[in-house]
Amino acid sequence: MAKFDVTIINPIRGNEEIHMHIDGDRIKQNESGETYFIWNEKQNAEVITAVPVPTLTRDDVTCNNKYGCE
């Protein structure tokens, strides 16, 4: 599944926030073409930007199967 880094308008506080590695199925478009992020079961948030994240393997993330990079 595609992952995205998204910048949204927080629906509660009204400020910009960045959420990283969001599943693509949580980003939708409405009939007007506006993109929104499924914030929780009751609220959606307006998306400012959505940048695709390259697919990473476990080796890439953990530096050759170690839990920290040395």
Biopython code that builds the backbone (N, CA, C, O; Angstrom):
import numpy as np
from Bio.PDB.StructureBuilder import StructureBuilder

atoms = [
    (1, "MET", "N", (0.841, -1.179, 0.000)),
    (1, "MET", "CA", (0.000, 0.000, 0.000)),
    (1, "MET", "C", (0.885, 1.240, 0.000)),
    (1, "MET", "O", (1.927, 1.267, 0.655)),
    (2, "ALA", "N", (0.470, 2.250, -0.727)),
    (2, "ALA", "CA", (1.217, 3.503, -0.802)),
    (2, "ALA", "C", (1.139, 4.249, 0.521)),
    (2, "ALA", "O", (0.111, 4.240, 1.198)),
    (3, "LYS", "N", (2.234, 4.890, 0.874)),
    (3, "LYS", "CA", (2.296, 5.717, 2.083)),
    (3, "LYS", "C", (2.567, 7.159, 1.661)),
    (3, "LYS", "O", (3.208, 7.415, 0.642)),
    (4, "PHE", "N", (2.064, 8.096, 2.470)),
    (4, "PHE", "CA", (2.217, 9.510, 2.168)),
    (4, "PHE", "C", (2.612, 10.284, 3.413)),
    (4, "PHE", "O", (2.221, 9.934, 4.526)),
    (5, "ASP", "N", (3.400, 11.350, 3.211)),
    (5, "ASP", "CA", (3.605, 12.365, 4.234)),
    (5, "ASP", "C", (2.624, 13.473, 3.884)),
    (5, "ASP", "O", (2.685, 14.028, 2.787)),
    (6, "VAL", "N", (1.720, 13.801, 4.801)),
    (6, "VAL", "CA", (0.695, 14.795, 4.506)),
    (6, "VAL", "C", (0.795, 15.980, 5.454)),
    (6, "VAL", "O", (1.084, 15.823, 6.640)),
    (7, "THR", "N", (0.552, 17.157, 4.915)),
    (7, "THR", "CA", (0.397, 18.366, 5.708)),
    (7, "THR", "C", (-1.082, 18.679, 5.709)),
    (7, "THR", "O", (-1.701, 18.794, 4.652)),
    (8, "ILE", "N", (-1.652, 18.817, 6.906)),
    (8, "ILE", "CA", (-3.097, 19.018, 7.034)),
    (8, "ILE", "C", (-3.388, 20.249, 7.884)),
    (8, "ILE", "O", (-2.513, 20.785, 8.563)),
    (9, "ILE", "N", (-4.645, 20.677, 7.824)),
    (9, "ILE", "CA", (-5.158, 21.668, 8.768)),
    (9, "ILE", "C", (-5.837, 20.876, 9.889)),
    (9, "ILE", "O", (-6.813, 20.165, 9.647)),
    (10, "ASN", "N", (-5.322, 21.000, 11.108)),
    (10, "ASN", "CA", (-5.902, 20.294, 12.249)),
    (10, "ASN", "C", (-7.344, 20.757, 12.429)),
    (10, "ASN", "O", (-7.581, 21.954, 12.594)),
    (11, "PRO", "N", (-8.312, 19.841, 12.401)),
    (11, "PRO", "CA", (-9.720, 20.242, 12.490)),
    (11, "PRO", "C", (-10.130, 20.782, 13.860)),
    (11, "PRO", "O", (-11.186, 21.404, 13.984)),
    (12, "ILE", "N", (-9.324, 20.558, 14.874)),
    (12, "ILE", "CA", (-9.657, 21.031, 16.216)),
    (12, "ILE", "C", (-9.004, 22.380, 16.503)),
    (12, "ILE", "O", (-9.674, 23.324, 16.920)),
    (13, "ARG", "N", (-7.684, 22.466, 16.276)),
    (13, "ARG", "CA", (-6.953, 23.689, 16.605)),
    (13, "ARG", "C", (-6.816, 24.656, 15.442)),
    (13, "ARG", "O", (-6.582, 25.846, 15.655)),
    (14, "GLY", "N", (-6.958, 24.160, 14.201)),
    (14, "GLY", "CA", (-6.878, 25.028, 13.038)),
    (14, "GLY", "C", (-5.463, 25.322, 12.559)),
    (14, "GLY", "O", (-5.283, 26.143, 11.659)),
    (15, "ASN", "N", (-4.450, 24.671, 13.137)),
    (15, "ASN", "CA", (-3.079, 24.903, 12.704)),
    (15, "ASN", "C", (-2.633, 23.807, 11.731)),
    (15, "ASN", "O", (-3.293, 22.777, 11.588)),
    (16, "GLU", "N", (-1.497, 24.053, 11.067)),
    (16, "GLU", "CA", (-0.947, 23.065, 10.149)),
    (16, "GLU", "C", (-0.189, 22.005, 10.941)),
    (16, "GLU", "O", (0.487, 22.307, 11.925)),
    (17, "GLU", "N", (-0.316, 20.755, 10.489)),
    (17, "GLU", "CA", (0.405, 19.642, 11.099)),
    (17, "GLU", "C", (0.916, 18.733, 9.997)),
    (17, "GLU", "O", (0.311, 18.632, 8.929)),
    (18, "ILE", "N", (2.030, 18.077, 10.263)),
    (18, "ILE", "CA", (2.577, 17.098, 9.330)),
    (18, "ILE", "C", (2.389, 15.713, 9.936)),
    (18, "ILE", "O", (2.760, 15.477, 11.086)),
    (19, "HIS", "N", (1.817, 14.808, 9.168)),
    (19, "HIS", "CA", (1.656, 13.410, 9.570)),
    (19, "HIS", "C", (2.446, 12.578, 8.573)),
    (19, "HIS", "O", (2.301, 12.747, 7.362)),
    (20, "MET", "N", (3.280, 11.683, 9.082)),
    (20, "MET", "CA", (4.190, 10.935, 8.217)),
    (20, "MET", "C", (3.767, 9.476, 8.097)),
    (20, "MET", "O", (3.221, 8.883, 9.028)),
    (21, "HIS", "N", (4.040, 8.918, 6.910)),
    (21, "HIS", "CA", (3.785, 7.508, 6.602)),
    (21, "HIS", "C", (2.317, 7.139, 6.805)),
    (21, "HIS", "O", (2.006, 6.153, 7.475)),
    (22, "ILE", "N", (1.427, 7.926, 6.231)),
    (22, "ILE", "CA", (-0.012, 7.700, 6.302)),
    (22, "ILE", "C", (-0.429, 6.766, 5.167)),
    (22, "ILE", "O", (-0.008, 6.955, 4.026)),
    (23, "ASP", "N", (-1.239, 5.777, 5.465)),
    (23, "ASP", "CA", (-1.740, 4.866, 4.427)),
    (23, "ASP", "C", (-2.562, 5.644, 3.404)),
    (23, "ASP", "O", (-3.322, 6.547, 3.752)),
    (24, "GLY", "N", (-2.395, 5.278, 2.146)),
    (24, "GLY", "CA", (-3.104, 5.952, 1.072)),
    (24, "GLY", "C", (-4.611, 5.856, 1.163)),
    (24, "GLY", "O", (-5.317, 6.718, 0.638)),
    (25, "ASP", "N", (-5.121, 4.820, 1.821)),
    (25, "ASP", "CA", (-6.579, 4.683, 1.927)),
    (25, "ASP", "C", (-7.193, 5.671, 2.921)),
    (25, "ASP", "O", (-8.417, 5.739, 3.033)),
    (26, "ARG", "N", (-6.371, 6.436, 3.644)),
    (26, "ARG", "CA", (-6.888, 7.463, 4.552)),
    (26, "ARG", "C", (-6.934, 8.838, 3.892)),
    (26, "ARG", "O", (-7.317, 9.819, 4.528)),
    (27, "ILE", "N", (-6.541, 8.913, 2.610)),
    (27, "ILE", "CA", (-6.584, 10.168, 1.858)),
    (27, "ILE", "C", (-7.634, 10.009, 0.767)),
    (27, "ILE", "O", (-7.551, 9.095, -0.054)),
    (28, "LYS", "N", (-8.613, 10.891, 0.758)),
    (28, "LYS", "CA", (-9.739, 10.796, -0.180)),
    (28, "LYS", "C", (-9.982, 12.140, -0.854)),
    (28, "LYS", "O", (-9.444, 13.164, -0.432)),
    (29, "GLN", "N", (-10.803, 12.126, -1.915)),
    (29, "GLN", "CA", (-11.272, 13.344, -2.566)),
    (29, "GLN", "C", (-12.789, 13.354, -2.540)),
    (29, "GLN", "O", (-13.434, 12.322, -2.721)),
    (30, "ASN", "N", (-13.354, 14.545, -2.310)),
    (30, "ASN", "CA", (-14.808, 14.655, -2.326)),
    (30, "ASN", "C", (-15.283, 15.021, -3.730)),
    (30, "ASN", "O", (-14.479, 15.088, -4.660)),
    (31, "GLU", "N", (-16.576, 15.255, -3.885)),
    (31, "GLU", "CA", (-17.157, 15.541, -5.197)),
    (31, "GLU", "C", (-16.608, 16.829, -5.805)),
    (31, "GLU", "O", (-16.564, 16.970, -7.027)),
    (32, "SER", "N", (-16.190, 17.767, -4.957)),
    (32, "SER", "CA", (-15.653, 19.049, -5.435)),
    (32, "SER", "C", (-14.187, 18.961, -5.818)),
    (32, "SER", "O", (-13.624, 19.938, -6.312)),
    (33, "GLY", "N", (-13.559, 17.819, -5.605)),
    (33, "GLY", "CA", (-12.155, 17.647, -5.936)),
    (33, "GLY", "C", (-11.212, 18.034, -4.808)),
    (33, "GLY", "O", (-9.995, 18.027, -4.993)),
    (34, "GLU", "N", (-11.753, 18.371, -3.646)),
    (34, "GLU", "CA", (-10.916, 18.716, -2.504)),
    (34, "GLU", "C", (-10.381, 17.434, -1.867)),
    (34, "GLU", "O", (-11.102, 16.446, -1.727)),
    (35, "THR", "N", (-9.112, 17.470, -1.488)),
    (35, "THR", "CA", (-8.490, 16.313, -0.863)),
    (35, "THR", "C", (-8.607, 16.445, 0.648)),
    (35, "THR", "O", (-8.383, 17.518, 1.207)),
    (36, "TYR", "N", (-8.957, 15.355, 1.299)),
    (36, "TYR", "CA", (-9.055, 15.371, 2.751)),
    (36, "TYR", "C", (-8.440, 14.100, 3.332)),
    (36, "TYR", "O", (-8.296, 13.085, 2.650)),
    (37, "PHE", "N", (-8.087, 14.187, 4.597)),
    (37, "PHE", "CA", (-7.451, 13.123, 5.347)),
    (37, "PHE", "C", (-8.450, 12.624, 6.384)),
    (37, "PHE", "O", (-9.048, 13.425, 7.102)),
    (38, "ILE", "N", (-8.634, 11.320, 6.469)),
    (38, "ILE", "CA", (-9.556, 10.772, 7.456)),
    (38, "ILE", "C", (-8.858, 10.843, 8.808)),
    (38, "ILE", "O", (-8.009, 10.013, 9.133)),
    (39, "TRP", "N", (-9.234, 11.850, 9.585)),
    (39, "TRP", "CA", (-8.601, 12.156, 10.875)),
    (39, "TRP", "C", (-8.948, 11.097, 11.920)),
    (39, "TRP", "O", (-8.062, 10.529, 12.558)),
    (40, "ASN", "N", (-10.223, 10.841, 12.086)),
    (40, "ASN", "CA", (-10.704, 9.776, 12.973)),
    (40, "ASN", "C", (-12.093, 9.364, 12.485)),
    (40, "ASN", "O", (-12.492, 9.734, 11.381)),
    (41, "GLU", "N", (-12.813, 8.627, 13.271)),
    (41, "GLU", "CA", (-14.123, 8.123, 12.830)),
    (41, "GLU", "C", (-15.135, 9.228, 12.597)),
    (41, "GLU", "O", (-16.076, 9.041, 11.826)),
    (42, "LYS", "N", (-14.965, 10.395, 13.251)),
    (42, "LYS", "CA", (-15.969, 11.451, 13.184)),
    (42, "LYS", "C", (-15.533, 12.686, 12.414)),
    (42, "LYS", "O", (-16.378, 13.490, 12.020)),
    (43, "GLN", "N", (-14.223, 12.858, 12.188)),
    (43, "GLN", "CA", (-13.743, 14.088, 11.572)),
    (43, "GLN", "C", (-12.780, 13.810, 10.435)),
    (43, "GLN", "O", (-12.059, 12.813, 10.430)),
    (44, "ASN", "N", (-12.788, 14.728, 9.463)),
    (44, "ASN", "CA", (-11.817, 14.737, 8.377)),
    (44, "ASN", "C", (-11.027, 16.023, 8.474)),
    (44, "ASN", "O", (-11.478, 17.000, 9.073)),
    (45, "ALA", "N", (-9.837, 16.019, 7.876)),
    (45, "ALA", "CA", (-8.989, 17.203, 7.890)),
    (45, "ALA", "C", (-8.626, 17.576, 6.455)),
    (45, "ALA", "O", (-8.411, 16.702, 5.615)),
    (46, "GLU", "N", (-8.561, 18.867, 6.182)),
    (46, "GLU", "CA", (-8.189, 19.354, 4.854)),
    (46, "GLU", "C", (-6.705, 19.098, 4.614)),
    (46, "GLU", "O", (-5.874, 19.380, 5.477)),
    (47, "VAL", "N", (-6.376, 18.564, 3.440)),
    (47, "VAL", "CA", (-4.989, 18.272, 3.079)),
    (47, "VAL", "C", (-4.418, 19.459, 2.318)),
    (47, "VAL", "O", (-5.027, 19.953, 1.369)),
    (48, "ILE", "N", (-3.234, 19.915, 2.746)),
    (48, "ILE", "CA", (-2.519, 20.968, 2.029)),
    (48, "ILE", "C", (-1.579, 20.333, 1.015)),
    (48, "ILE", "O", (-1.578, 20.709, -0.158)),
    (49, "THR", "N", (-0.777, 19.368, 1.467)),
    (49, "THR", "CA", (0.117, 18.633, 0.563)),
    (49, "THR", "C", (0.105, 17.160, 0.934)),
    (49, "THR", "O", (-0.090, 16.803, 2.095)),
    (50, "ALA", "N", (0.315, 16.316, -0.056)),
    (50, "ALA", "CA", (0.466, 14.877, 0.143)),
    (50, "ALA", "C", (1.623, 14.416, -0.732)),
    (50, "ALA", "O", (1.536, 14.441, -1.959)),
    (51, "VAL", "N", (2.706, 13.996, -0.087)),
    (51, "VAL", "CA", (3.920, 13.595, -0.804)),
    (51, "VAL", "C", (4.097, 12.090, -0.660)),
    (51, "VAL", "O", (4.136, 11.585, 0.462)),
    (52, "PRO", "N", (4.206, 11.359, -1.772)),
    (52, "PRO", "CA", (4.400, 9.910, -1.666)),
    (52, "PRO", "C", (5.731, 9.586, -0.987)),
    (52, "PRO", "O", (6.737, 10.257, -1.220)),
    (53, "VAL", "N", (5.725, 8.556, -0.147)),
    (53, "VAL", "CA", (6.928, 8.089, 0.535)),
    (53, "VAL", "C", (7.428, 6.860, -0.201)),
    (53, "VAL", "O", (6.655, 5.938, -0.460)),
    (54, "PRO", "N", (8.724, 6.831, -0.547)),
    (54, "PRO", "CA", (9.239, 5.638, -1.231)),
    (54, "PRO", "C", (9.106, 4.400, -0.349)),
    (54, "PRO", "O", (9.189, 4.486, 0.876)),
    (55, "THR", "N", (8.902, 3.268, -0.978)),
    (55, "THR", "CA", (8.789, 2.020, -0.244)),
    (55, "THR", "C", (10.140, 1.683, 0.374)),
    (55, "THR", "O", (11.160, 1.649, -0.315)),
    (56, "LEU", "N", (10.133, 1.438, 1.666)),
    (56, "LEU", "CA", (11.361, 1.094, 2.379)),
    (56, "LEU", "C", (11.312, -0.358, 2.803)),
    (56, "LEU", "O", (10.252, -0.898, 3.119)),
    (57, "THR", "N", (12.461, -0.972, 2.804)),
    (57, "THR", "CA", (12.542, -2.328, 3.331)),
    (57, "THR", "C", (13.006, -2.260, 4.769)),
    (57, "THR", "O", (13.504, -1.228, 5.221)),
    (58, "ARG", "N", (12.847, -3.340, 5.476)),
    (58, "ARG", "CA", (13.280, -3.369, 6.873)),
    (58, "ARG", "C", (14.778, -3.113, 6.972)),
    (58, "ARG", "O", (15.230, -2.455, 7.910)),
    (59, "ASP", "N", (15.559, -3.627, 6.012)),
    (59, "ASP", "CA", (17.004, -3.405, 6.032)),
    (59, "ASP", "C", (17.338, -1.927, 5.914)),
    (59, "ASP", "O", (18.267, -1.446, 6.562)),
    (60, "ASP", "N", (16.590, -1.204, 5.094)),
    (60, "ASP", "CA", (16.839, 0.224, 4.936)),
    (60, "ASP", "C", (16.576, 0.978, 6.233)),
    (60, "ASP", "O", (17.316, 1.899, 6.579)),
    (61, "VAL", "N", (15.540, 0.594, 6.939)),
    (61, "VAL", "CA", (15.131, 1.305, 8.143)),
    (61, "VAL", "C", (16.039, 0.972, 9.322)),
    (61, "VAL", "O", (16.363, 1.855, 10.116)),
    (62, "THR", "N", (16.447, -0.265, 9.447)),
    (62, "THR", "CA", (17.177, -0.685, 10.642)),
    (62, "THR", "C", (18.672, -0.841, 10.415)),
    (62, "THR", "O", (19.355, -1.394, 11.277)),
    (63, "CYS", "N", (19.201, -0.383, 9.309)),
    (63, "CYS", "CA", (20.643, -0.477, 9.042)),
    (63, "CYS", "C", (21.133, -1.918, 9.123)),
    (63, "CYS", "O", (21.863, -2.283, 10.043)),
    (64, "ASN", "N", (20.738, -2.708, 8.184)),
    (64, "ASN", "CA", (21.188, -4.094, 8.089)),
    (64, "ASN", "C", (20.799, -4.945, 9.298)),
    (64, "ASN", "O", (21.636, -5.630, 9.886)),
    (65, "ASN", "N", (19.520, -4.889, 9.656)),
    (65, "ASN", "CA", (18.934, -5.708, 10.721)),
    (65, "ASN", "C", (19.401, -5.358, 12.120)),
    (65, "ASN", "O", (19.213, -6.156, 13.038)),
    (66, "LYS", "N", (20.001, -4.196, 12.318)),
    (66, "LYS", "CA", (20.346, -3.729, 13.659)),
    (66, "LYS", "C", (19.320, -2.683, 14.050)),
    (66, "LYS", "O", (18.739, -2.038, 13.178)),
    (67, "TYR", "N", (19.086, -2.502, 15.333)),
    (67, "TYR", "CA", (18.075, -1.571, 15.772)),
    (67, "TYR", "C", (18.568, -0.132, 15.820)),
    (67, "TYR", "O", (17.764, 0.781, 16.003)),
    (68, "GLY", "N", (19.818, 0.086, 15.666)),
    (68, "GLY", "CA", (20.341, 1.447, 15.595)),
    (68, "GLY", "C", (21.428, 1.510, 14.543)),
    (68, "GLY", "O", (22.058, 0.497, 14.238)),
    (69, "CYS", "N", (21.652, 2.678, 13.989)),
    (69, "CYS", "CA", (22.704, 2.831, 12.986)),
    (69, "CYS", "C", (24.021, 3.128, 13.707)),
    (69, "CYS", "O", (24.075, 3.965, 14.608)),
    (70, "GLU", "N", (25.061, 2.441, 13.301)),
    (70, "GLU", "CA", (26.368, 2.650, 13.925)),
    (70, "GLU", "C", (27.308, 3.288, 12.950)),
    (70, "GLU", "O", (28.464, 3.548, 13.285)),
]
sb = StructureBuilder()
sb.init_structure("model")
sb.init_model(0)
sb.init_chain("A")
sb.init_seg("    ")
for serial, (resi, resn, name, xyz) in enumerate(atoms, 1):
    if name == "N":
        sb.init_residue(resn, " ", resi, " ")
    sb.init_atom(name, np.array(xyz, "f"), 0.0, 1.0, " ", f" {name:<3s}", serial, name[0])
structure = sb.get_structure()
